[in-house]
Every structure is written in structure tokens, then in C-alpha cells.
């Protein structure tokens, strides 16, 4: 296992990762609230941590990956009531949809996906501990609040100071009558009519959102673990509150490293339903192959904001297609090669890029150089070297979860474009007719066939091994 560095959001700099247990990494990532289909921002979190974990495991690390599911909160209750269905009916449907979307994006399942409703008892135990220690207080309406002024390090993740946040707090935070401080946050909510509830020492109610992740993460990974991740929008207040309630409860440091994935903007603006630029993963998959979406996400650094647009997705498709064409050119001549011999220099350059805070843009640049070398070796009929480049490229793209589909299936995919009117057999027949025309020195006829195929969206490439065809980008 080689050392690597990552950007720790709490320290605001890149640092070398030091595991709590040699060779082992415990990682918890905040997952989705399942009241609707996942959007493209969720896709970025899914894919980013998927390729990060794939890389770490390829380096020999034993990674335990937990990603929770929030299956009880205000939005879920509201949506279930609107749909006239039970909470479980709603959440089960969208959990299935989330898993389907993740699978299509090439994301492996987490080692465990705890649901909030399965940990109510553990949440209550943590809340009771906080009340007993004087870090939380019950209110007369059945709510229980965490008292932020009792936690001296509150704000250390986000860099905010409690005294600076007090001004104008009434404009940003709902102030319940019995709160001691505007930024005290709810741990337990007293039951309201027509809402699901559980029996508790403070009366019937349900957990607040923040306590859910503290209970699930510590139950699955222990009071103190290596890495906690999620979207940048969760830094404050969610992750800040997780730190406060977890450390006040256990008396231990909660997390060693915090990782946050950057925002996705749509045509330069923040994605929002009110702006009409909100896209679910399923919306985008109607227009683009799922692996094109994955490539779009992988090709930008996980911490950087990225602009989502049809133009960006088309560019991603063009780039990804170049790898598929290289594989097709090789496989048409030599077949699929499962040799174990690889180009270690290219692999090490890829590894160096990824060990530097998972620098995928630099890693992708290495892939394109390798891709060019593969094309050159095939063109120059350097069979042995071509095989090494082919196997090396297969190995590295596997780590990133790219180029994982059948070559012809991907290249002939009709997602988001008109279906070819010509069948594969018809295309091959026209290619043969063109070859016959060239043999008979009927070059104008051969050119006419090439143009006819191009009009149907078929591009021909003449190589030493024969004529190859592909769908136009």
C-alpha cells in the first residue's frame, strides 16, 4: 500500500492519510433522502466516492464503505401525504430507483447501507447521553435540542464562529420559543398529528436529521473512524452538527478526515427546481449513455465545481468514444487479450496522479496518452507492444469504472439519437460493395457508397486490417 494525500476539509489543505488501523480505511458517506428520484448532483457523489474507493482497493487498502439512507424526515412525510401512501411505500420505491440509477452509472454497492428507521433505538441512546451530560435539553413540546454553546469547538469544520453567526440569525433560522440559542438544533421532534412516531423518554416523536448520521456512522464504524464524506452543501450545518453531537456524546474525536464533493451548476447557475434547471439522473440517461455521464463526472476533480450542460455531455461522449474505438481497432485484429503483462510506467503515472487527492483530470490525461500509443502500435502492427498497451488501458479504465460495456454495444448505442435505418448486415454489405468498387477502380462509386453511409450516420475508417465503421459522434 502506497501512501496518498487527500484534501481534509477541516484542515483546509491536502495532508497525507494516516489510517487508524494499518492497511484499513473506514469511510462513511452521507447518502440520499429517498422521497424522489436522484438528481445529477447525487450522481456526482455516488460516482466520486465509487472511483475513489475503487482506486484505494486497487492499491491494496481494505476499505469498509458505509453510505446511509435517510428514510424519515419532513420531506418524506410531506410527499407521502401528498401521494396518499405510506412512508414505507414511498421510500421503498425510491430506494429501488436509487439503486437502479447507481448500478447503471457503474457504481458498486456500499458494504452497508443503513436506513435511519432501523437505528431509532441507537439515536435515542445517544440523545439520552447528551441530555445526561448537559449538552442537550428537552422542551415542553416533546422536542429535544442540542445546546451549541456547550460545545466549545462548534464551527471548526465550516470555519464559522458562533458569536459571529448570532447577528441576523432570526432571518435564517426558525426560532422555537424554548430554544436557548438560535443555532441550537433539534435532536428529537415531538409527535405532530398524522406523522409517524416512536415512543421515547421525552414522549412520542421522531429523530431530527442530524442525529441520524451520528448514530448510524458510529454504530457501523465505531465512535472514531477515518473518513467522512458527502456533498459540499452538507458542510454546514449538517456535518458541523454531526461533529458536535457525536463528540459531546462519546468524548472522542469523531472523524480524522472530511471529504466534500463540489457542486454541479447547470449552464452556469446553481441547479434548482425553481429555476427550471433541475435534472434527475433518469432525465439525463434518456439523452446520454450512463457511462457518458460517469465519464463527465470522472473527468473533473471531485472537489471542483463543474458545469453541467448538453455541450459538456457531448464532449464527454466524444472523449469516451475514443477509448472504445481504440479497443475496437485492437480487438478486430487481435481479439480480446487477457495477458497479465502491463506497462508499469503508465500505471505508475496514473497511480501518482490518483494518490494526489484523486486527481482524475491528470489521470485521464495519462489515459489519453496511453490510448494514442495503443492506436499507434495497432496501426504499425506492433502486436506485442499493442497487447501490453491494450491490457494496461483495460486495467486502468477498470479502476475508474470506464469502458466497461461491450465495444459494439456502446458504439452503436442509440440513446439520445435517431436509430440507424441500416442494420449491421446492411452496413457490412455496403462496405463490401465499396471494396468491390475500389477493386474495379470505380472510385466515384466507392465514394458515393461512403457518402451514403455517412448520410445514415455511419463513419468508415480504412486501416491496414480492413475497413472499420462506427456511428458518427
C-alpha positions as CSV (number, residue, x, y, z in Angstrom):
1,X,0.0,0.0,0.0
2,X,1.4,3.3,-1.1
3,X,0.8,6.5,0.9
4,X,-1.6,9.1,-0.6
5,X,-2.7,12.6,0.2
6,X,-6.2,13.9,0.3
7,X,-7.8,17.3,1.0
8,X,-9.1,17.4,4.6
9,X,-11.9,20.0,4.6
10,X,-11.4,20.6,8.4
11,X,-7.7,21.5,7.9
12,X,-8.4,23.2,4.6
13,X,-5.3,21.7,3.0
14,X,-4.0,18.5,1.5
15,X,-2.5,16.1,4.0
16,X,-1.0,12.6,4.0
17,X,-3.6,10.0,5.0
18,X,-2.7,8.0,8.1
19,X,-5.0,5.1,8.9
20,X,-6.3,4.4,12.4
21,X,-5.6,0.7,11.7
22,X,-2.7,-0.3,9.4
23,X,-4.0,-1.1,5.9
24,X,-7.6,-0.4,6.7
25,X,-9.9,2.5,5.9
26,X,-13.3,3.1,7.5
27,X,-15.4,5.5,5.4
28,X,-18.9,6.9,5.9
29,X,-20.7,9.0,3.2
30,X,-24.0,10.8,3.6
31,X,-26.4,9.2,1.2
32,X,-29.7,10.2,-0.2
33,X,-33.1,11.3,1.3
34,X,-35.4,9.0,-0.6
35,X,-38.6,11.0,-1.4
36,X,-37.9,11.5,-5.1
37,X,-35.6,10.3,-8.0
38,X,-31.9,11.1,-7.5
39,X,-30.6,14.2,-9.4
40,X,-27.4,14.8,-11.2
41,X,-25.8,16.2,-8.0
42,X,-26.4,12.9,-6.3
43,X,-24.8,11.1,-9.3
44,X,-21.6,13.1,-8.7
45,X,-21.4,12.0,-5.0
46,X,-22.2,8.4,-6.0
47,X,-19.6,8.3,-8.8
48,X,-16.9,10.2,-7.0
49,X,-16.7,8.0,-3.9
50,X,-17.1,4.9,-6.1
51,X,-14.0,5.6,-8.1
52,X,-12.1,6.8,-5.0
53,X,-12.9,3.5,-3.3
54,X,-12.1,1.5,-6.5
55,X,-8.7,3.2,-6.6
56,X,-7.9,2.7,-2.9
57,X,-8.8,-1.0,-3.1
58,X,-6.6,-1.4,-6.3
59,X,-3.7,-0.1,-4.1
60,X,-4.3,-2.8,-1.6
61,X,-6.3,-0.9,1.0
62,X,-9.0,-2.7,2.9
63,X,-11.9,-0.2,2.7
64,X,-15.2,-0.5,4.6
65,X,-17.6,1.8,2.9
66,X,-20.9,2.9,4.5
67,X,-23.5,5.1,2.8
68,X,-26.7,5.7,4.7
69,X,-30.3,6.1,3.5
70,X,-32.5,8.8,5.1
71,X,-35.9,7.2,5.1
72,X,-37.7,9.5,7.6
73,X,-37.7,13.3,7.5
74,X,-40.1,16.2,6.8
75,X,-39.8,16.0,3.0
76,X,-40.6,12.3,3.1
77,X,-43.7,12.8,5.3
78,X,-45.0,15.6,3.1
79,X,-44.5,13.7,-0.1
80,X,-46.1,10.5,1.3
81,X,-49.1,12.5,2.4
82,X,-49.4,14.2,-0.9
83,X,-49.3,10.8,-2.7
84,X,-51.8,9.3,-0.2
85,X,-49.3,6.4,0.5
86,X,-47.4,5.1,3.5
87,X,-43.9,6.3,4.3
88,X,-42.5,2.8,3.6
89,X,-44.3,2.6,0.2
90,X,-42.7,5.9,-0.8
91,X,-39.2,5.2,0.5
92,X,-39.1,1.6,-0.8
93,X,-39.9,2.7,-4.3
94,X,-37.3,5.4,-4.4
95,X,-34.6,3.2,-2.7
96,X,-35.1,0.8,-5.6
97,X,-34.9,3.6,-8.1
98,X,-31.7,5.0,-6.5
99,X,-30.1,1.5,-6.6
100,X,-31.0,1.1,-10.3
101,X,-29.6,4.5,-11.1
102,X,-26.3,3.8,-9.2
103,X,-25.9,0.4,-11.0
104,X,-26.4,2.0,-14.4
105,X,-23.7,4.6,-13.5
106,X,-21.4,1.7,-12.8
107,X,-21.3,2.2,-9.0
108,X,-20.7,-0.8,-6.8
109,X,-22.9,-1.1,-3.8
110,X,-21.6,0.1,-0.4
111,X,-20.6,-2.5,2.1
112,X,-23.6,-1.4,4.2
113,X,-26.5,1.0,3.5
114,X,-28.1,1.6,6.9
115,X,-31.6,3.1,7.0
116,X,-32.4,5.7,9.6
117,X,-35.6,4.0,10.7
118,X,-33.5,0.9,11.6
119,X,-31.5,2.9,14.2
120,X,-34.1,4.7,16.2
121,X,-33.1,3.0,19.4
122,X,-29.4,3.9,18.9
123,X,-30.4,7.5,18.2
124,X,-32.4,7.7,21.4
125,X,-29.5,6.3,23.4
126,X,-27.2,9.0,22.0
127,X,-29.8,11.7,22.8
128,X,-30.2,10.4,26.4
129,X,-26.4,10.5,26.8
130,X,-26.3,14.1,25.6
131,X,-29.1,15.1,28.0
132,X,-27.4,13.4,30.9
133,X,-24.2,15.2,30.1
134,X,-25.9,18.6,30.0
135,X,-25.2,19.0,26.2
136,X,-28.9,18.8,25.3
137,X,-32.2,19.8,26.9
138,X,-35.8,18.7,26.4
139,X,-38.6,21.3,25.7
140,X,-42.1,21.1,26.9
141,X,-43.5,20.2,23.4
142,X,-41.5,17.0,23.3
143,X,-38.6,18.3,21.3
144,X,-35.0,17.8,22.5
145,X,-32.3,20.3,21.4
146,X,-28.5,20.2,21.3
147,X,-27.1,23.3,23.1
148,X,-24.4,24.5,20.8
149,X,-22.9,26.9,23.3
150,X,-21.8,23.9,25.4
151,X,-19.6,22.6,22.6
152,X,-16.5,24.8,22.6
153,X,-15.3,23.7,19.1
154,X,-18.6,24.3,17.3
155,X,-17.8,25.8,13.9
156,X,-14.4,24.2,13.4
157,X,-15.3,22.4,10.2
158,X,-17.0,25.2,8.5
159,X,-14.7,27.9,9.9
160,X,-17.7,29.8,11.5
161,X,-17.7,31.3,14.9
162,X,-20.9,31.1,17.0
163,X,-20.7,34.7,18.1
164,X,-20.4,35.9,14.5
165,X,-23.5,33.8,13.5
166,X,-25.8,35.4,16.1
167,X,-26.4,38.6,14.1
168,X,-29.4,38.2,11.8
169,X,-30.0,34.6,13.0
170,X,-33.7,35.2,13.2
171,X,-33.7,35.7,9.4
172,X,-32.1,32.4,8.7
173,X,-33.2,30.0,11.4
174,X,-36.6,29.2,12.7
175,X,-36.5,30.1,16.4
176,X,-38.8,28.0,18.6
177,X,-39.9,29.6,21.8
178,X,-38.0,27.3,24.0
179,X,-34.6,27.4,22.3
180,X,-31.8,28.7,24.4
181,X,-29.8,29.9,21.3
182,X,-30.9,30.4,17.7
183,X,-28.5,27.8,16.5
184,X,-29.4,25.1,18.9
185,X,-30.6,22.2,16.7
186,X,-33.2,19.6,17.2
187,X,-32.3,16.0,18.1
188,X,-35.8,14.7,18.7
189,X,-39.1,16.1,17.4
190,X,-42.2,15.8,19.4
191,X,-45.0,14.0,17.5
192,X,-47.4,16.0,15.4
193,X,-50.8,14.9,14.1
194,X,-50.7,12.4,11.1
195,X,-47.0,11.9,11.4
196,X,-45.1,8.6,12.2
197,X,-43.7,8.5,15.7
198,X,-41.8,6.3,18.1
199,X,-42.1,6.0,21.9
200,X,-39.2,7.8,23.7
201,X,-38.3,9.1,27.2
202,X,-39.5,12.6,26.0
203,X,-42.8,11.5,24.5
204,X,-43.8,10.1,21.2
205,X,-41.8,11.6,18.3
206,X,-39.1,11.1,15.7
207,X,-35.4,11.9,15.2
208,X,-34.0,15.1,13.8
209,X,-32.0,14.7,10.7
210,X,-28.5,15.4,12.1
211,X,-28.7,12.7,14.8
212,X,-29.4,10.1,12.3
213,X,-25.9,10.1,10.7
214,X,-24.1,10.3,14.0
215,X,-26.0,7.2,15.3
216,X,-25.6,5.2,12.0
217,X,-21.9,6.0,11.4
218,X,-20.8,5.2,15.0
219,X,-22.9,2.0,15.1
220,X,-21.4,0.8,11.8
221,X,-17.8,2.1,12.2
222,X,-17.2,2.9,15.9
223,X,-17.1,6.2,17.7
224,X,-13.9,7.3,15.9
225,X,-13.2,6.5,12.2
226,X,-11.1,7.5,9.3
227,X,-13.1,9.4,6.6
228,X,-16.5,11.1,6.4
229,X,-17.7,12.3,3.1
230,X,-20.6,14.0,1.3
231,X,-21.6,16.9,-0.8
232,X,-20.2,20.4,-0.2
233,X,-23.7,21.6,0.8
234,X,-23.6,19.4,3.9
235,X,-20.6,21.0,5.4
236,X,-22.8,23.4,7.4
237,X,-24.9,22.8,9.3
238,X,-25.2,19.0,8.9
239,X,-21.6,17.9,9.3
240,X,-20.9,20.6,11.8
241,X,-23.7,19.4,13.9
242,X,-22.6,15.8,13.5
243,X,-19.3,16.6,15.0
244,X,-20.8,18.5,17.9
245,X,-23.3,15.9,19.0
246,X,-21.0,12.9,18.3
247,X,-18.0,14.2,20.2
248,X,-20.2,15.6,23.1
249,X,-21.8,12.1,23.4
250,X,-18.7,9.9,23.1
251,X,-15.9,12.1,24.4
252,X,-13.8,11.0,21.4
253,X,-12.7,12.6,18.2
254,X,-15.4,11.7,15.6
255,X,-13.6,11.7,12.3
256,X,-10.0,12.1,11.2
257,X,-10.6,13.4,7.6
258,X,-13.5,15.2,5.9
259,X,-14.0,14.9,2.1
260,X,-16.6,17.1,0.3
261,X,-17.6,16.8,-3.4
262,X,-18.0,20.0,-5.3
263,X,-21.3,21.5,-6.6
264,X,-22.8,20.9,-10.0
265,X,-24.0,24.0,-11.8
266,X,-26.3,23.9,-14.8
267,X,-25.3,26.3,-17.6
268,X,-23.5,28.4,-15.0
269,X,-26.3,28.5,-12.5
270,X,-26.9,26.6,-9.3
271,X,-29.3,23.7,-10.0
272,X,-32.7,24.4,-8.7
273,X,-36.3,23.4,-9.3
274,X,-37.4,27.0,-9.1
275,X,-35.0,27.9,-12.0
276,X,-36.3,25.1,-14.1
277,X,-32.7,23.6,-14.5
278,X,-33.2,20.6,-12.2
279,X,-32.4,17.2,-13.8
280,X,-32.8,13.8,-12.4
281,X,-30.3,11.1,-13.3
282,X,-33.1,9.4,-15.3
283,X,-33.8,12.6,-17.3
284,X,-30.1,12.7,-18.4
285,X,-30.0,9.0,-19.1
286,X,-32.7,9.5,-21.7
287,X,-30.4,11.6,-23.7
288,X,-26.9,10.2,-22.9
289,X,-25.5,6.7,-22.2
290,X,-25.0,6.2,-18.4
291,X,-21.2,5.7,-18.9
292,X,-21.0,9.1,-20.7
293,X,-22.5,10.7,-17.5
294,X,-19.9,8.8,-15.5
295,X,-17.1,10.0,-17.7
296,X,-18.3,13.5,-17.4
297,X,-18.1,13.2,-13.6
298,X,-14.8,11.3,-13.5
299,X,-13.1,13.8,-15.8
300,X,-13.4,16.7,-13.4
301,X,-11.7,16.8,-10.0
302,X,-14.1,15.7,-7.3
303,X,-13.7,19.0,-5.2
304,X,-14.1,21.4,-8.1
305,X,-17.4,22.9,-9.1
306,X,-18.4,21.6,-12.5
307,X,-20.8,23.0,-15.1
308,X,-23.4,20.6,-16.4
309,X,-24.8,21.1,-20.0
310,X,-25.6,19.2,-23.1
311,X,-22.4,20.6,-24.7
312,X,-20.3,19.2,-21.8
313,X,-22.0,15.8,-22.1
314,X,-21.5,15.7,-25.8
315,X,-17.8,16.5,-25.3
316,X,-17.7,13.7,-22.7
317,X,-19.3,11.3,-25.2
318,X,-16.7,12.2,-27.9
319,X,-13.8,11.7,-25.4
320,X,-15.1,8.3,-24.1
321,X,-15.8,7.1,-27.6
322,X,-12.1,7.5,-28.4
323,X,-11.2,4.8,-25.9
324,X,-13.9,2.5,-27.3
325,X,-12.6,3.0,-30.9
326,X,-9.1,2.1,-29.7
327,X,-10.3,-1.1,-28.2
328,X,-12.4,-1.9,-31.3
329,X,-9.4,-1.4,-33.6
330,X,-7.2,-3.7,-31.5
331,X,-9.9,-6.4,-30.9
332,X,-10.7,-6.6,-34.6
333,X,-7.1,-7.6,-35.4
334,X,-6.0,-9.5,-32.2
335,X,-9.2,-10.3,-30.3
336,X,-9.6,-9.7,-26.6
337,X,-6.3,-10.1,-24.8
338,X,-6.3,-11.2,-21.1
339,X,-2.5,-11.1,-20.8
340,X,-1.1,-10.1,-17.4
341,X,1.8,-8.1,-18.9
342,X,1.3,-4.4,-18.4
343,X,3.2,-1.2,-19.0
344,X,4.3,-0.3,-15.4
345,X,5.4,3.2,-16.3
346,X,1.9,4.2,-17.4
347,X,0.4,2.5,-14.4
348,X,2.7,4.3,-12.0
349,X,2.0,7.7,-13.6
350,X,-1.7,7.0,-13.2
351,X,-1.2,6.0,-9.6
352,X,0.8,9.1,-8.9
353,X,-2.0,11.3,-10.2
354,X,-4.6,9.5,-8.1
355,X,-2.5,9.5,-5.0
356,X,-2.5,13.2,-5.2
357,X,-6.0,13.8,-3.8
358,X,-7.5,11.6,-6.5
359,X,-6.5,13.9,-9.4
360,X,-8.7,12.4,-12.1
361,X,-8.1,15.1,-14.7
362,X,-4.3,14.3,-14.6
363,X,-5.2,10.6,-14.5
364,X,-7.4,11.0,-17.6
365,X,-4.5,12.8,-19.4
366,X,-2.4,9.7,-18.8
367,X,-5.1,7.5,-20.3
368,X,-5.3,9.6,-23.4
369,X,-1.5,9.3,-23.9
370,X,-1.8,5.5,-23.4
371,X,-4.7,5.4,-25.9
372,X,-2.6,7.2,-28.5
373,X,0.2,4.7,-28.0
374,X,-2.2,1.8,-28.4
375,X,-3.6,3.2,-31.7
376,X,-0.1,3.8,-33.0
377,X,1.0,0.2,-32.1
378,X,-2.0,-1.3,-33.8
379,X,-1.5,0.9,-36.9
380,X,2.2,-0.1,-37.1
381,X,1.3,-3.8,-36.5
382,X,3.4,-3.9,-33.3
383,X,1.5,-6.8,-31.9
384,X,3.4,-7.4,-28.7
385,X,3.5,-3.8,-27.7
386,X,-0.1,-3.2,-28.7
387,X,-1.1,-6.1,-26.4
388,X,0.7,-4.5,-23.5
389,X,-0.9,-1.1,-24.1
390,X,-4.3,-2.8,-24.5
391,X,-4.1,-4.7,-21.3
392,X,-2.8,-1.7,-19.4
393,X,-5.6,0.5,-20.7
394,X,-8.1,-2.1,-19.7
395,X,-6.6,-2.3,-16.3
396,X,-6.7,1.4,-15.6
397,X,-10.1,2.1,-17.1
398,X,-11.5,-0.7,-14.9
399,X,-10.3,1.1,-11.8
400,X,-12.2,4.3,-12.9
401,X,-15.2,2.3,-13.9
402,X,-14.9,3.3,-17.5
403,X,-15.1,1.5,-20.9
404,X,-17.0,-1.3,-19.1
405,X,-19.5,-2.1,-21.8
406,X,-19.3,-4.2,-24.9
407,X,-17.5,-2.2,-27.5
408,X,-20.1,-2.6,-30.3
409,X,-22.9,-2.2,-27.9
410,X,-21.6,1.2,-26.8
411,X,-20.5,2.5,-30.2
412,X,-23.9,1.6,-31.7
413,X,-26.0,2.8,-28.8
414,X,-28.9,4.9,-30.0
415,X,-29.5,6.7,-26.6
416,X,-30.4,10.3,-27.4
417,X,-30.1,9.9,-31.2
418,X,-32.1,8.5,-34.1
419,X,-31.9,4.8,-34.6
420,X,-29.9,3.8,-37.7
421,X,-32.1,2.8,-40.5
422,X,-29.5,0.3,-41.7
423,X,-28.9,-3.0,-40.0
424,X,-25.4,-4.2,-39.2
425,X,-25.6,-6.7,-42.1
426,X,-26.7,-4.0,-44.5
427,X,-23.8,-1.8,-43.4
428,X,-21.3,-4.7,-43.9
429,X,-22.9,-5.4,-47.3
430,X,-22.4,-1.8,-48.4
431,X,-18.8,-1.9,-47.1
432,X,-18.2,-4.9,-49.3
433,X,-19.8,-3.2,-52.3
434,X,-17.4,-0.2,-51.8
435,X,-14.4,-2.6,-51.6
436,X,-15.6,-4.2,-54.8
437,X,-15.9,-0.8,-56.5
438,X,-12.4,0.2,-55.4
439,X,-11.0,-3.1,-56.7
440,X,-12.7,-2.4,-60.1
441,X,-11.2,1.1,-60.0
442,X,-14.7,2.6,-59.7
443,X,-13.6,5.3,-57.2
444,X,-16.5,7.6,-57.8
445,X,-18.8,4.7,-57.0
446,X,-16.8,3.9,-53.9
447,X,-17.0,7.5,-52.8
448,X,-20.8,7.5,-53.3
449,X,-21.2,4.5,-51.0
450,X,-19.0,6.1,-48.3
451,X,-21.2,9.3,-48.5
452,X,-24.4,7.2,-48.4
453,X,-23.3,5.6,-45.3
454,X,-22.2,8.9,-43.8
455,X,-25.7,10.3,-44.5
456,X,-27.0,7.4,-42.4
457,X,-24.7,8.3,-39.6
458,X,-22.1,5.7,-40.3
459,X,-18.4,6.7,-40.5
460,X,-15.9,4.5,-42.3
461,X,-12.2,4.2,-41.3
462,X,-9.8,2.4,-43.7
463,X,-7.0,0.6,-41.9
464,X,-4.4,-2.0,-42.8
465,X,-6.6,-4.6,-41.3
466,X,-9.6,-3.5,-43.4
467,X,-12.5,-1.0,-43.2
468,X,-14.0,-0.3,-39.8
469,X,-17.2,1.5,-39.2
470,X,-18.7,3.4,-36.3
471,X,-21.6,5.7,-35.5
472,X,-20.9,9.4,-36.1
473,X,-20.3,11.4,-32.8
